């Protein structure tokens, strides 16, 4: 049995550019030893959404610690493993757990798995998250289709040397969330009687939740929901030439004049309660690819 070295956080910080083709290919080769099929789509499962993994007929389960360059997930409900198999009749590789800037990782580390998924052959990325709702016409438990995003992380995973073999220096973001995939998701939701909102996701660093004044600001600049993930992964996916579909579960309402304290336990509980709706949409989209 081959022992794969685990890359420590400090070691990754010292890496010259983990977004070089060679790093992605090295990690992809380790995954291929366990699962040789080319994925039709890659899936990233967010906070409280790991149970979608139960729908995947997994042929291989690979712990992040076995894959060179992968960080280790430190967030509750993020299991930290790749699930390789089939869902909705399509070959998929799903990340059961993602990484965040607030865990202390650089955005290059946060998004390195997207490079690996692309190196494995995935040309479609389905990314999900739990988020706070800013739109007063919506409710906790609603599912939102991401139409656009705002990056308030103060950083980008594309900063630094650009490997032209992976993507262009200045990727266009006029339509980061694929119109065809969004139309398909809307059709699937309608067929399954799932109410699907559509709006703008704003990414902030966290880990603290926002103040009333900050929620007013985020709503004023055009955001419908707020979260601490997703945008970095989407940036790298677009840079790599992937099509992206983004879905959010609203787990708490962030209305400044009716604000109630939020807890991780309640957020996870609402995400799990709403997850069957997300599962129906994701499965239907995969069937329709």
C-alpha positions, -999 to 999 in steps of 0.1 A, spaced: 0 0 0 14 34 -10 16 60 18 7 95 6 24 123 25 0 148 41 8 184 34 8 206 65 -7 241 66 28 256 72 42 237 42 15 249 19 20 285 30 56 281 19 47 267 -15 58 291 -43 26 287 -63 2 259 -56 -19 270 -86 6 257 -111 -4 228 -133 22 205 -118 6 207 -83 -29 200 -96 -17 171 -117 2 156 -87 -29 156 -66 -52 144 -94 -29 115 -100 -34 103 -64 -72 105 -68 -70 86 -101 -53 57 -83 -86 52 -64 -111 64 -90 -103 65 -127 -136 77 -142 -137 112 -157 -164 132 -138 -192 148 -156 -195 174 -128 -178 184 -96 -199 193 -65 -189 214 -34 -211 208 -4 -213 236 22 -222 240 58 -250 216 69 -253 203 34 -231 172 37 -261 149 37 -265 153 0 -235 130 0 -259 102 10 -275 104 -24 -242 96 -41 -235 60 -51 -198 62 -41 -172 39 -56 -144 56 -37 -141 78 -6 -108 97 -3 -99 116 29 -85 151 22 -54 142 42 -45 116 16 -44 141 -13 -12 162 -17 -19 199 -12 -54 196 2 -60 215 34 -79 199 63 -114 211 71 -118 224 106 -155 235 105 -184 216 122 -204 195 96 -175 195 71 -164 159 69 -133 165 48 -134 139 20 -140 134 -17 -169 112 -27 -164 97 -61 -193 79 -78 -226 85 -95 -256 108 -89 -285 115 -112 -270 91 -137 -238 111 -140 -203 105 -128 -195 130 -100 -168 139 -76 -181 157 -45 -163 176 -18 -180 168 14 -166 198 32 -149 229 20 -124 255 33 -127 291 43 -104 321 46 -114 325 83 -98 291 90 -64 307 84 -59 294 49 -49 315 19 -74 318 -9 -50 297 -31 -53 269 -5 -90 273 -2 -95 269 -40 -67 244 -48 -93 215 -48 -111 232 -77 -78 230 -97 -76 193 -89 -113 187 -99 -106 205 -132 -74 184 -137 -96 153 -132 -117 163 -162 -147 181 -146 -159 209 -168 -190 217 -147 -189 229 -110 -220 228 -88 -213 248 -57 -236 251 -26 -236 270 6 -255 280 37 -261 318 39 -278 346 57 -308 362 40 -309 400 33 -339 402 11 -369 409 33 -393 392 9 -376 358 15 -375 334 44 -351 310 62 -352 277 45 -356 291 10 -332 279 -17 -316 306 -39 -301 302 -73 -270 325 -75 -273 349 -104 -243 370 -95 -219 378 -67 -200 405 -49 -165 399 -35 -159 417 -2 -131 393 9 -105 419 1 -85 392 -18 -86 369 -48 -71 334 -53 -59 346 -87 -34 371 -72 2 362 -79 19 344 -108 -5 332 -135 0 298 -151 -13 304 -186 -18 266 -190 -46 269 -164 -63 301 -176 -59 336 -189 -44 364 -168 -76 384 -167 -107 361 -168 -140 377 -178 -167 377 -151 -196 393 -170 -215 360 -165 -198 338 -139 -230 317 -133 -238 298 -165 -271 310 -180 -279 276 -194 -274 258 -161 -295 284 -143 -323 279 -168 -320 241 -164 -322 245 -126 -353 267 -128 -370 241 -150 -361 213 -126 -373 233 -96 -406 240 -114 -411 204 -123 -405 193 -87 -425 221 -71 -395 236 -54 -396 274 -49 -363 287 -62 -353 323 -55 -327 340 -77 -303 367 -65 -269 381 -56 -245 365 -31 -220 386 -13 -189 370 3 -173 383 35 -144 369 55 -161 361 88 -160 342 111 -181 367 130 -215 375 117 -223 410 107 -236 441 126 -269 457 119 -251 485 101 -232 461 80 -264 442 70 -279 476 59 -247 483 38 -247 448 22 -284 451 12 -278 487 -1 -251 476 -25 -273 449 -40 -269 417 -21 -297 393 -14 -277 369 8 -244 369 26 -219 341 32 -183 333 39 -174 311 9 -182 302 -27 -168 333 -45 -132 322 -44 -140 287 -58 -161 303 -85 -133 327 -95 -109 297 -99 -135 277 -118 -142 305 -143 -104 310 -147 -102 273 -155 -129 274 -181 -156 256 -161 -193 262 -162 -207 271 -127 -240 266 -110 -244 281 -76 -271 273 -50 -276 287 -15 -298 277 14 -309 307 35 -305 295 71 -311 328 90 -326 362 83 -303 392 85 -329 420 87 -314 449 107 -347 460 122 -358 425 132 -324 409 139 -323 379 162 -291 362 175 -280 333 153 -263 301 164 -243 275 144 -266 248 157 -297 265 144 -280 273 111 -271 237 105 -306 225 116 -323 248 90 -298 238 63 -305 201 69 -343 207 69 -341 225 36 -316 202 20 -341 178 4 -351 207 -19 -315 214 -28 -310 176 -34 -339 175 -58 -326 204 -78 -290 191 -80 -301 156 -90 -324 170 -117 -297 193 -131 -273 163 -133 -300 142 -151 -305 171 -175 -268 177 -183 
